[in-house]
Amino acid sequence: MADEGKSFIIDLNKSIKNISLSEFSTTSINCALIAAEITKAQSIQYCVTFTPYVTLLFLQILAYTHVANEIIIQSTAIATAAYDSEWYHFNDEYKKRLLFLIIRAQKPLSMNIGSFGPMTKETALFMIRAVYSYIAFFNNSD
């Protein structure tokens, strides 16, 4: 059962890592462009119209990274849960299997953003910082 879950995450990661990269890139640029326009807006109506959209884009990325971060947390919790079990009461064969499970669970599963590394909450924070930098760049380029 654990192998099926692990292979599912690995296959899913292979399938969507480039899509994740394009999603993060386009969403951050989109947020930056719209937020830069909001900061230059002369009308309050313009701000009221587009601020919820930018907020939803941020929430989309935060939700995406939260789920990916949860995969990392839960996959590392497998080894801890196996060790915290009363393994010392089991027979030797079961102890060997449990040890093998603990060794395999030491490397956490993760969802990647292209070839840039795992998607975590720190990645979302990096994206928000990048958006802020883009906004500053777009505002100074006028």
Chimera marker file (.cmm) of the C-alpha trace (Angstrom):
<marker_set name="trace">
<marker id="1" x="0.000" y="0.000" z="0.000" r="1" g="1" b="0" radius="0.5"/>
<marker id="2" x="2.796" y="2.439" z="0.884" r="1" g="1" b="0" radius="0.5"/>
<marker id="3" x="4.579" y="1.597" z="-2.373" r="1" g="1" b="0" radius="0.5"/>
<marker id="4" x="1.440" y="2.470" z="-4.333" r="1" g="1" b="0" radius="0.5"/>
<marker id="5" x="1.224" y="5.854" z="-2.618" r="1" g="1" b="0" radius="0.5"/>
<marker id="6" x="4.905" y="6.527" z="-3.175" r="1" g="1" b="0" radius="0.5"/>
<marker id="7" x="4.785" y="5.543" z="-6.833" r="1" g="1" b="0" radius="0.5"/>
<marker id="8" x="1.663" y="7.680" z="-7.293" r="1" g="1" b="0" radius="0.5"/>
<marker id="9" x="3.438" y="10.765" z="-5.911" r="1" g="1" b="0" radius="0.5"/>
<marker id="10" x="6.543" y="10.082" z="-8.008" r="1" g="1" b="0" radius="0.5"/>
<marker id="11" x="4.480" y="9.618" z="-11.184" r="1" g="1" b="0" radius="0.5"/>
<marker id="12" x="2.404" y="12.702" z="-10.419" r="1" g="1" b="0" radius="0.5"/>
<marker id="13" x="5.550" y="14.730" z="-9.845" r="1" g="1" b="0" radius="0.5"/>
<marker id="14" x="7.031" y="13.596" z="-13.163" r="1" g="1" b="0" radius="0.5"/>
<marker id="15" x="3.807" y="14.481" z="-14.938" r="1" g="1" b="0" radius="0.5"/>
<marker id="16" x="3.246" y="17.956" z="-13.551" r="1" g="1" b="0" radius="0.5"/>
<marker id="17" x="6.624" y="19.405" z="-12.568" r="1" g="1" b="0" radius="0.5"/>
<marker id="18" x="6.942" y="21.432" z="-15.785" r="1" g="1" b="0" radius="0.5"/>
<marker id="19" x="3.303" y="22.457" z="-15.549" r="1" g="1" b="0" radius="0.5"/>
<marker id="20" x="3.998" y="23.617" z="-11.988" r="1" g="1" b="0" radius="0.5"/>
<marker id="21" x="6.912" y="25.695" z="-13.225" r="1" g="1" b="0" radius="0.5"/>
<marker id="22" x="4.800" y="27.418" z="-15.860" r="1" g="1" b="0" radius="0.5"/>
<marker id="23" x="1.965" y="27.886" z="-13.345" r="1" g="1" b="0" radius="0.5"/>
<marker id="24" x="4.254" y="29.554" z="-10.818" r="1" g="1" b="0" radius="0.5"/>
<marker id="25" x="5.906" y="31.716" z="-13.461" r="1" g="1" b="0" radius="0.5"/>
<marker id="26" x="2.751" y="32.957" z="-15.126" r="1" g="1" b="0" radius="0.5"/>
<marker id="27" x="0.900" y="33.476" z="-11.861" r="1" g="1" b="0" radius="0.5"/>
<marker id="28" x="3.718" y="35.497" z="-10.328" r="1" g="1" b="0" radius="0.5"/>
<marker id="29" x="4.101" y="37.670" z="-13.426" r="1" g="1" b="0" radius="0.5"/>
<marker id="30" x="0.329" y="38.094" z="-13.661" r="1" g="1" b="0" radius="0.5"/>
<marker id="31" x="0.141" y="39.105" z="-9.985" r="1" g="1" b="0" radius="0.5"/>
<marker id="32" x="2.990" y="41.553" z="-10.439" r="1" g="1" b="0" radius="0.5"/>
<marker id="33" x="1.539" y="43.206" z="-13.527" r="1" g="1" b="0" radius="0.5"/>
<marker id="34" x="-1.912" y="43.619" z="-12.048" r="1" g="1" b="0" radius="0.5"/>
<marker id="35" x="-0.580" y="44.747" z="-8.665" r="1" g="1" b="0" radius="0.5"/>
<marker id="36" x="1.661" y="47.300" z="-10.387" r="1" g="1" b="0" radius="0.5"/>
<marker id="37" x="-1.360" y="48.621" z="-12.265" r="1" g="1" b="0" radius="0.5"/>
<marker id="38" x="-3.346" y="48.781" z="-9.028" r="1" g="1" b="0" radius="0.5"/>
<marker id="39" x="-0.616" y="50.888" z="-7.403" r="1" g="1" b="0" radius="0.5"/>
<marker id="40" x="-0.817" y="53.342" z="-10.317" r="1" g="1" b="0" radius="0.5"/>
<marker id="41" x="-4.609" y="53.385" z="-10.481" r="1" g="1" b="0" radius="0.5"/>
<marker id="42" x="-6.335" y="56.746" z="-10.438" r="1" g="1" b="0" radius="0.5"/>
<marker id="43" x="-9.742" y="55.249" z="-9.729" r="1" g="1" b="0" radius="0.5"/>
<marker id="44" x="-10.835" y="53.429" z="-6.590" r="1" g="1" b="0" radius="0.5"/>
<marker id="45" x="-13.140" y="51.328" z="-8.765" r="1" g="1" b="0" radius="0.5"/>
<marker id="46" x="-10.120" y="49.916" z="-10.600" r="1" g="1" b="0" radius="0.5"/>
<marker id="47" x="-8.536" y="48.934" z="-7.271" r="1" g="1" b="0" radius="0.5"/>
<marker id="48" x="-11.747" y="47.380" z="-5.986" r="1" g="1" b="0" radius="0.5"/>
<marker id="49" x="-12.151" y="45.402" z="-9.196" r="1" g="1" b="0" radius="0.5"/>
<marker id="50" x="-8.674" y="43.896" z="-9.440" r="1" g="1" b="0" radius="0.5"/>
<marker id="51" x="-7.536" y="43.520" z="-5.824" r="1" g="1" b="0" radius="0.5"/>
<marker id="52" x="-9.707" y="40.412" z="-5.253" r="1" g="1" b="0" radius="0.5"/>
<marker id="53" x="-8.269" y="38.878" z="-8.423" r="1" g="1" b="0" radius="0.5"/>
<marker id="54" x="-4.682" y="39.338" z="-7.225" r="1" g="1" b="0" radius="0.5"/>
<marker id="55" x="-5.680" y="37.995" z="-3.821" r="1" g="1" b="0" radius="0.5"/>
<marker id="56" x="-7.157" y="34.876" z="-5.416" r="1" g="1" b="0" radius="0.5"/>
<marker id="57" x="-3.989" y="34.326" z="-7.450" r="1" g="1" b="0" radius="0.5"/>
<marker id="58" x="-1.942" y="34.455" z="-4.250" r="1" g="1" b="0" radius="0.5"/>
<marker id="59" x="-4.351" y="32.106" z="-2.508" r="1" g="1" b="0" radius="0.5"/>
<marker id="60" x="-4.143" y="29.688" z="-5.431" r="1" g="1" b="0" radius="0.5"/>
<marker id="61" x="-0.363" y="29.497" z="-5.115" r="1" g="1" b="0" radius="0.5"/>
<marker id="62" x="-0.560" y="29.226" z="-1.322" r="1" g="1" b="0" radius="0.5"/>
<marker id="63" x="-3.057" y="26.362" z="-1.569" r="1" g="1" b="0" radius="0.5"/>
<marker id="64" x="-0.885" y="24.607" z="-4.135" r="1" g="1" b="0" radius="0.5"/>
<marker id="65" x="2.252" y="24.921" z="-2.006" r="1" g="1" b="0" radius="0.5"/>
<marker id="66" x="0.399" y="23.947" z="1.165" r="1" g="1" b="0" radius="0.5"/>
<marker id="67" x="-0.643" y="20.617" z="-0.356" r="1" g="1" b="0" radius="0.5"/>
<marker id="68" x="2.880" y="19.987" z="-1.664" r="1" g="1" b="0" radius="0.5"/>
<marker id="69" x="4.349" y="20.886" z="1.732" r="1" g="1" b="0" radius="0.5"/>
<marker id="70" x="1.893" y="18.522" z="3.410" r="1" g="1" b="0" radius="0.5"/>
<marker id="71" x="3.157" y="15.679" z="1.186" r="1" g="1" b="0" radius="0.5"/>
<marker id="72" x="6.672" y="16.315" z="2.521" r="1" g="1" b="0" radius="0.5"/>
<marker id="73" x="5.491" y="16.439" z="6.134" r="1" g="1" b="0" radius="0.5"/>
<marker id="74" x="3.324" y="13.329" z="5.919" r="1" g="1" b="0" radius="0.5"/>
<marker id="75" x="5.929" y="11.283" z="4.056" r="1" g="1" b="0" radius="0.5"/>
<marker id="76" x="8.540" y="12.012" z="6.729" r="1" g="1" b="0" radius="0.5"/>
<marker id="77" x="6.013" y="11.208" z="9.454" r="1" g="1" b="0" radius="0.5"/>
<marker id="78" x="5.849" y="7.609" z="8.201" r="1" g="1" b="0" radius="0.5"/>
<marker id="79" x="9.306" y="6.807" z="9.596" r="1" g="1" b="0" radius="0.5"/>
<marker id="80" x="8.492" y="8.450" z="12.921" r="1" g="1" b="0" radius="0.5"/>
<marker id="81" x="5.194" y="6.605" z="13.239" r="1" g="1" b="0" radius="0.5"/>
<marker id="82" x="6.868" y="3.282" z="12.447" r="1" g="1" b="0" radius="0.5"/>
<marker id="83" x="9.560" y="3.910" z="15.052" r="1" g="1" b="0" radius="0.5"/>
<marker id="84" x="7.008" y="5.028" z="17.650" r="1" g="1" b="0" radius="0.5"/>
<marker id="85" x="5.095" y="1.779" z="17.256" r="1" g="1" b="0" radius="0.5"/>
<marker id="86" x="5.763" y="-0.996" z="19.738" r="1" g="1" b="0" radius="0.5"/>
<marker id="87" x="8.158" y="-2.659" z="17.301" r="1" g="1" b="0" radius="0.5"/>
<marker id="88" x="10.103" y="-4.378" z="20.072" r="1" g="1" b="0" radius="0.5"/>
<marker id="89" x="7.125" y="-6.696" z="20.681" r="1" g="1" b="0" radius="0.5"/>
<marker id="90" x="7.136" y="-8.029" z="17.110" r="1" g="1" b="0" radius="0.5"/>
<marker id="91" x="8.956" y="-11.027" z="15.675" r="1" g="1" b="0" radius="0.5"/>
<marker id="92" x="12.295" y="-10.670" z="13.884" r="1" g="1" b="0" radius="0.5"/>
<marker id="93" x="10.828" y="-10.851" z="10.372" r="1" g="1" b="0" radius="0.5"/>
<marker id="94" x="8.423" y="-8.022" z="11.127" r="1" g="1" b="0" radius="0.5"/>
<marker id="95" x="11.233" y="-5.982" z="12.712" r="1" g="1" b="0" radius="0.5"/>
<marker id="96" x="13.304" y="-6.335" z="9.529" r="1" g="1" b="0" radius="0.5"/>
<marker id="97" x="10.385" y="-5.170" z="7.400" r="1" g="1" b="0" radius="0.5"/>
<marker id="98" x="9.742" y="-2.261" z="9.721" r="1" g="1" b="0" radius="0.5"/>
<marker id="99" x="13.419" y="-1.285" z="9.613" r="1" g="1" b="0" radius="0.5"/>
<marker id="100" x="13.307" y="-1.408" z="5.816" r="1" g="1" b="0" radius="0.5"/>
<marker id="101" x="10.212" y="0.827" z="5.874" r="1" g="1" b="0" radius="0.5"/>
<marker id="102" x="11.937" y="3.315" z="8.183" r="1" g="1" b="0" radius="0.5"/>
<marker id="103" x="15.015" y="3.433" z="5.954" r="1" g="1" b="0" radius="0.5"/>
<marker id="104" x="12.916" y="3.993" z="2.828" r="1" g="1" b="0" radius="0.5"/>
<marker id="105" x="10.845" y="6.692" z="4.528" r="1" g="1" b="0" radius="0.5"/>
<marker id="106" x="13.927" y="8.756" z="5.424" r="1" g="1" b="0" radius="0.5"/>
<marker id="107" x="13.850" y="10.474" z="2.034" r="1" g="1" b="0" radius="0.5"/>
<marker id="108" x="10.720" y="12.626" z="1.921" r="1" g="1" b="0" radius="0.5"/>
<marker id="109" x="8.463" y="12.647" z="-1.098" r="1" g="1" b="0" radius="0.5"/>
<marker id="110" x="7.999" y="16.038" z="-2.711" r="1" g="1" b="0" radius="0.5"/>
<marker id="111" x="6.392" y="17.820" z="-5.602" r="1" g="1" b="0" radius="0.5"/>
<marker id="112" x="8.899" y="19.776" z="-7.691" r="1" g="1" b="0" radius="0.5"/>
<marker id="113" x="8.696" y="23.005" z="-9.631" r="1" g="1" b="0" radius="0.5"/>
<marker id="114" x="10.402" y="22.044" z="-12.855" r="1" g="1" b="0" radius="0.5"/>
<marker id="115" x="14.020" y="21.306" z="-12.055" r="1" g="1" b="0" radius="0.5"/>
<marker id="116" x="14.198" y="24.058" z="-9.405" r="1" g="1" b="0" radius="0.5"/>
<marker id="117" x="13.498" y="21.854" z="-6.420" r="1" g="1" b="0" radius="0.5"/>
<marker id="118" x="10.640" y="20.955" z="-4.123" r="1" g="1" b="0" radius="0.5"/>
<marker id="119" x="7.524" y="23.032" z="-3.746" r="1" g="1" b="0" radius="0.5"/>
<marker id="120" x="7.231" y="24.194" z="-0.133" r="1" g="1" b="0" radius="0.5"/>
<marker id="121" x="5.791" y="27.091" z="1.821" r="1" g="1" b="0" radius="0.5"/>
<marker id="122" x="9.190" y="28.745" z="1.469" r="1" g="1" b="0" radius="0.5"/>
<marker id="123" x="8.679" y="28.547" z="-2.291" r="1" g="1" b="0" radius="0.5"/>
<marker id="124" x="5.420" y="30.474" z="-1.935" r="1" g="1" b="0" radius="0.5"/>
<marker id="125" x="7.215" y="33.084" z="0.153" r="1" g="1" b="0" radius="0.5"/>
<marker id="126" x="9.907" y="33.318" z="-2.518" r="1" g="1" b="0" radius="0.5"/>
<marker id="127" x="7.197" y="33.863" z="-5.139" r="1" g="1" b="0" radius="0.5"/>
<marker id="128" x="5.624" y="36.654" z="-3.076" r="1" g="1" b="0" radius="0.5"/>
<marker id="129" x="9.029" y="38.317" z="-2.749" r="1" g="1" b="0" radius="0.5"/>
<marker id="130" x="9.549" y="37.979" z="-6.494" r="1" g="1" b="0" radius="0.5"/>
<marker id="131" x="6.160" y="39.586" z="-7.139" r="1" g="1" b="0" radius="0.5"/>
<marker id="132" x="7.141" y="42.491" z="-4.908" r="1" g="1" b="0" radius="0.5"/>
<marker id="133" x="10.394" y="42.858" z="-6.879" r="1" g="1" b="0" radius="0.5"/>
<marker id="134" x="8.477" y="42.771" z="-10.163" r="1" g="1" b="0" radius="0.5"/>
<marker id="135" x="6.101" y="45.455" z="-8.893" r="1" g="1" b="0" radius="0.5"/>
<marker id="136" x="9.030" y="47.668" z="-7.939" r="1" g="1" b="0" radius="0.5"/>
<marker id="137" x="10.620" y="47.070" z="-11.340" r="1" g="1" b="0" radius="0.5"/>
<marker id="138" x="7.419" y="47.817" z="-13.268" r="1" g="1" b="0" radius="0.5"/>
<marker id="139" x="6.733" y="50.961" z="-11.234" r="1" g="1" b="0" radius="0.5"/>
<marker id="140" x="10.273" y="52.261" z="-11.777" r="1" g="1" b="0" radius="0.5"/>
<marker id="141" x="10.298" y="51.461" z="-15.492" r="1" g="1" b="0" radius="0.5"/>
<marker id="142" x="7.827" y="54.246" z="-16.317" r="1" g="1" b="0" radius="0.5"/>
<link id1="1" id2="2" r="1" g="1" b="0" radius="0.2"/>
<link id1="2" id2="3" r="1" g="1" b="0" radius="0.2"/>
<link id1="3" id2="4" r="1" g="1" b="0" radius="0.2"/>
<link id1="4" id2="5" r="1" g="1" b="0" radius="0.2"/>
<link id1="5" id2="6" r="1" g="1" b="0" radius="0.2"/>
<link id1="6" id2="7" r="1" g="1" b="0" radius="0.2"/>
<link id1="7" id2="8" r="1" g="1" b="0" radius="0.2"/>
<link id1="8" id2="9" r="1" g="1" b="0" radius="0.2"/>
<link id1="9" id2="10" r="1" g="1" b="0" radius="0.2"/>
<link id1="10" id2="11" r="1" g="1" b="0" radius="0.2"/>
<link id1="11" id2="12" r="1" g="1" b="0" radius="0.2"/>
<link id1="12" id2="13" r="1" g="1" b="0" radius="0.2"/>
<link id1="13" id2="14" r="1" g="1" b="0" radius="0.2"/>
<link id1="14" id2="15" r="1" g="1" b="0" radius="0.2"/>
<link id1="15" id2="16" r="1" g="1" b="0" radius="0.2"/>
<link id1="16" id2="17" r="1" g="1" b="0" radius="0.2"/>
<link id1="17" id2="18" r="1" g="1" b="0" radius="0.2"/>
<link id1="18" id2="19" r="1" g="1" b="0" radius="0.2"/>
<link id1="19" id2="20" r="1" g="1" b="0" radius="0.2"/>
<link id1="20" id2="21" r="1" g="1" b="0" radius="0.2"/>
<link id1="21" id2="22" r="1" g="1" b="0" radius="0.2"/>
<link id1="22" id2="23" r="1" g="1" b="0" radius="0.2"/>
<link id1="23" id2="24" r="1" g="1" b="0" radius="0.2"/>
<link id1="24" id2="25" r="1" g="1" b="0" radius="0.2"/>
<link id1="25" id2="26" r="1" g="1" b="0" radius="0.2"/>
<link id1="26" id2="27" r="1" g="1" b="0" radius="0.2"/>
<link id1="27" id2="28" r="1" g="1" b="0" radius="0.2"/>
<link id1="28" id2="29" r="1" g="1" b="0" radius="0.2"/>
<link id1="29" id2="30" r="1" g="1" b="0" radius="0.2"/>
<link id1="30" id2="31" r="1" g="1" b="0" radius="0.2"/>
<link id1="31" id2="32" r="1" g="1" b="0" radius="0.2"/>
<link id1="32" id2="33" r="1" g="1" b="0" radius="0.2"/>
<link id1="33" id2="34" r="1" g="1" b="0" radius="0.2"/>
<link id1="34" id2="35" r="1" g="1" b="0" radius="0.2"/>
<link id1="35" id2="36" r="1" g="1" b="0" radius="0.2"/>
<link id1="36" id2="37" r="1" g="1" b="0" radius="0.2"/>
<link id1="37" id2="38" r="1" g="1" b="0" radius="0.2"/>
<link id1="38" id2="39" r="1" g="1" b="0" radius="0.2"/>
<link id1="39" id2="40" r="1" g="1" b="0" radius="0.2"/>
<link id1="40" id2="41" r="1" g="1" b="0" radius="0.2"/>
<link id1="41" id2="42" r="1" g="1" b="0" radius="0.2"/>
<link id1="42" id2="43" r="1" g="1" b="0" radius="0.2"/>
<link id1="43" id2="44" r="1" g="1" b="0" radius="0.2"/>
<link id1="44" id2="45" r="1" g="1" b="0" radius="0.2"/>
<link id1="45" id2="46" r="1" g="1" b="0" radius="0.2"/>
<link id1="46" id2="47" r="1" g="1" b="0" radius="0.2"/>
<link id1="47" id2="48" r="1" g="1" b="0" radius="0.2"/>
<link id1="48" id2="49" r="1" g="1" b="0" radius="0.2"/>
<link id1="49" id2="50" r="1" g="1" b="0" radius="0.2"/>
<link id1="50" id2="51" r="1" g="1" b="0" radius="0.2"/>
<link id1="51" id2="52" r="1" g="1" b="0" radius="0.2"/>
<link id1="52" id2="53" r="1" g="1" b="0" radius="0.2"/>
<link id1="53" id2="54" r="1" g="1" b="0" radius="0.2"/>
<link id1="54" id2="55" r="1" g="1" b="0" radius="0.2"/>
<link id1="55" id2="56" r="1" g="1" b="0" radius="0.2"/>
<link id1="56" id2="57" r="1" g="1" b="0" radius="0.2"/>
<link id1="57" id2="58" r="1" g="1" b="0" radius="0.2"/>
<link id1="58" id2="59" r="1" g="1" b="0" radius="0.2"/>
<link id1="59" id2="60" r="1" g="1" b="0" radius="0.2"/>
<link id1="60" id2="61" r="1" g="1" b="0" radius="0.2"/>
<link id1="61" id2="62" r="1" g="1" b="0" radius="0.2"/>
<link id1="62" id2="63" r="1" g="1" b="0" radius="0.2"/>
<link id1="63" id2="64" r="1" g="1" b="0" radius="0.2"/>
<link id1="64" id2="65" r="1" g="1" b="0" radius="0.2"/>
<link id1="65" id2="66" r="1" g="1" b="0" radius="0.2"/>
<link id1="66" id2="67" r="1" g="1" b="0" radius="0.2"/>
<link id1="67" id2="68" r="1" g="1" b="0" radius="0.2"/>
<link id1="68" id2="69" r="1" g="1" b="0" radius="0.2"/>
<link id1="69" id2="70" r="1" g="1" b="0" radius="0.2"/>
<link id1="70" id2="71" r="1" g="1" b="0" radius="0.2"/>
<link id1="71" id2="72" r="1" g="1" b="0" radius="0.2"/>
<link id1="72" id2="73" r="1" g="1" b="0" radius="0.2"/>
<link id1="73" id2="74" r="1" g="1" b="0" radius="0.2"/>
<link id1="74" id2="75" r="1" g="1" b="0" radius="0.2"/>
<link id1="75" id2="76" r="1" g="1" b="0" radius="0.2"/>
<link id1="76" id2="77" r="1" g="1" b="0" radius="0.2"/>
<link id1="77" id2="78" r="1" g="1" b="0" radius="0.2"/>
<link id1="78" id2="79" r="1" g="1" b="0" radius="0.2"/>
<link id1="79" id2="80" r="1" g="1" b="0" radius="0.2"/>
<link id1="80" id2="81" r="1" g="1" b="0" radius="0.2"/>
<link id1="81" id2="82" r="1" g="1" b="0" radius="0.2"/>
<link id1="82" id2="83" r="1" g="1" b="0" radius="0.2"/>
<link id1="83" id2="84" r="1" g="1" b="0" radius="0.2"/>
<link id1="84" id2="85" r="1" g="1" b="0" radius="0.2"/>
<link id1="85" id2="86" r="1" g="1" b="0" radius="0.2"/>
<link id1="86" id2="87" r="1" g="1" b="0" radius="0.2"/>
<link id1="87" id2="88" r="1" g="1" b="0" radius="0.2"/>
<link id1="88" id2="89" r="1" g="1" b="0" radius="0.2"/>
<link id1="89" id2="90" r="1" g="1" b="0" radius="0.2"/>
<link id1="90" id2="91" r="1" g="1" b="0" radius="0.2"/>
<link id1="91" id2="92" r="1" g="1" b="0" radius="0.2"/>
<link id1="92" id2="93" r="1" g="1" b="0" radius="0.2"/>
<link id1="93" id2="94" r="1" g="1" b="0" radius="0.2"/>
<link id1="94" id2="95" r="1" g="1" b="0" radius="0.2"/>
<link id1="95" id2="96" r="1" g="1" b="0" radius="0.2"/>
<link id1="96" id2="97" r="1" g="1" b="0" radius="0.2"/>
<link id1="97" id2="98" r="1" g="1" b="0" radius="0.2"/>
<link id1="98" id2="99" r="1" g="1" b="0" radius="0.2"/>
<link id1="99" id2="100" r="1" g="1" b="0" radius="0.2"/>
<link id1="100" id2="101" r="1" g="1" b="0" radius="0.2"/>
<link id1="101" id2="102" r="1" g="1" b="0" radius="0.2"/>
<link id1="102" id2="103" r="1" g="1" b="0" radius="0.2"/>
<link id1="103" id2="104" r="1" g="1" b="0" radius="0.2"/>
<link id1="104" id2="105" r="1" g="1" b="0" radius="0.2"/>
<link id1="105" id2="106" r="1" g="1" b="0" radius="0.2"/>
<link id1="106" id2="107" r="1" g="1" b="0" radius="0.2"/>
<link id1="107" id2="108" r="1" g="1" b="0" radius="0.2"/>
<link id1="108" id2="109" r="1" g="1" b="0" radius="0.2"/>
<link id1="109" id2="110" r="1" g="1" b="0" radius="0.2"/>
<link id1="110" id2="111" r="1" g="1" b="0" radius="0.2"/>
<link id1="111" id2="112" r="1" g="1" b="0" radius="0.2"/>
<link id1="112" id2="113" r="1" g="1" b="0" radius="0.2"/>
<link id1="113" id2="114" r="1" g="1" b="0" radius="0.2"/>
<link id1="114" id2="115" r="1" g="1" b="0" radius="0.2"/>
<link id1="115" id2="116" r="1" g="1" b="0" radius="0.2"/>
<link id1="116" id2="117" r="1" g="1" b="0" radius="0.2"/>
<link id1="117" id2="118" r="1" g="1" b="0" radius="0.2"/>
<link id1="118" id2="119" r="1" g="1" b="0" radius="0.2"/>
<link id1="119" id2="120" r="1" g="1" b="0" radius="0.2"/>
<link id1="120" id2="121" r="1" g="1" b="0" radius="0.2"/>
<link id1="121" id2="122" r="1" g="1" b="0" radius="0.2"/>
<link id1="122" id2="123" r="1" g="1" b="0" radius="0.2"/>
<link id1="123" id2="124" r="1" g="1" b="0" radius="0.2"/>
<link id1="124" id2="125" r="1" g="1" b="0" radius="0.2"/>
<link id1="125" id2="126" r="1" g="1" b="0" radius="0.2"/>
<link id1="126" id2="127" r="1" g="1" b="0" radius="0.2"/>
<link id1="127" id2="128" r="1" g="1" b="0" radius="0.2"/>
<link id1="128" id2="129" r="1" g="1" b="0" radius="0.2"/>
<link id1="129" id2="130" r="1" g="1" b="0" radius="0.2"/>
<link id1="130" id2="131" r="1" g="1" b="0" radius="0.2"/>
<link id1="131" id2="132" r="1" g="1" b="0" radius="0.2"/>
<link id1="132" id2="133" r="1" g="1" b="0" radius="0.2"/>
<link id1="133" id2="134" r="1" g="1" b="0" radius="0.2"/>
<link id1="134" id2="135" r="1" g="1" b="0" radius="0.2"/>
<link id1="135" id2="136" r="1" g="1" b="0" radius="0.2"/>
<link id1="136" id2="137" r="1" g="1" b="0" radius="0.2"/>
<link id1="137" id2="138" r="1" g="1" b="0" radius="0.2"/>
<link id1="138" id2="139" r="1" g="1" b="0" radius="0.2"/>
<link id1="139" id2="140" r="1" g="1" b="0" radius="0.2"/>
<link id1="140" id2="141" r="1" g="1" b="0" radius="0.2"/>
<link id1="141" id2="142" r="1" g="1" b="0" radius="0.2"/>
</marker_set>
